[in-house]
Amino acid sequence: MTQNNDNIDQRQEPLKEPIYSIDRLSEAFETSARRWELIVYPSLFAFIILAAYGFFLVYSLAKDVHYLAVSVDSNMTVLAGNMQSVSDNMGNMTSNIKVMSDHMAEINQKVGTLEPMLVTIGSMDRSMESMTQSTYIMRNDISRMNQNISRPMSFMNTFLPW
């Protein structure tokens, strides 16, 4: 029986080593899993928060685009009405420019008649210059005459009663 016990002990010895190896593998796996849990769970939580924030941003963008589309639609109606006014005003401006063109032809024709007037105005300018010189000469003559007459007249004025 001792031999039998020795056989049993020998058989059990090899069994202890694989069980011990499996326990070590299990502990290493649990330690590794804990390390991964420390990384994965917070990362997953951060991803969920970022996904929720991304959804919020997309929702806000969609809402803003909706308001923009409504605003643009209402402003397009006003713009279409104003474009009609611009078109009408352009038509009026075109007709007014045509009238201005006709008036320019008339003005050009009337400026042609100013050429003889310019000659006449030049002649008037020379005549005015001559009249100015004559008036200047008359002023000098009257000044000399005043000097020549005023002395004797002042003497005679003392004898006259008025």
Residue pairs with C-beta under 8 A, 6 or more apart in sequence:
none
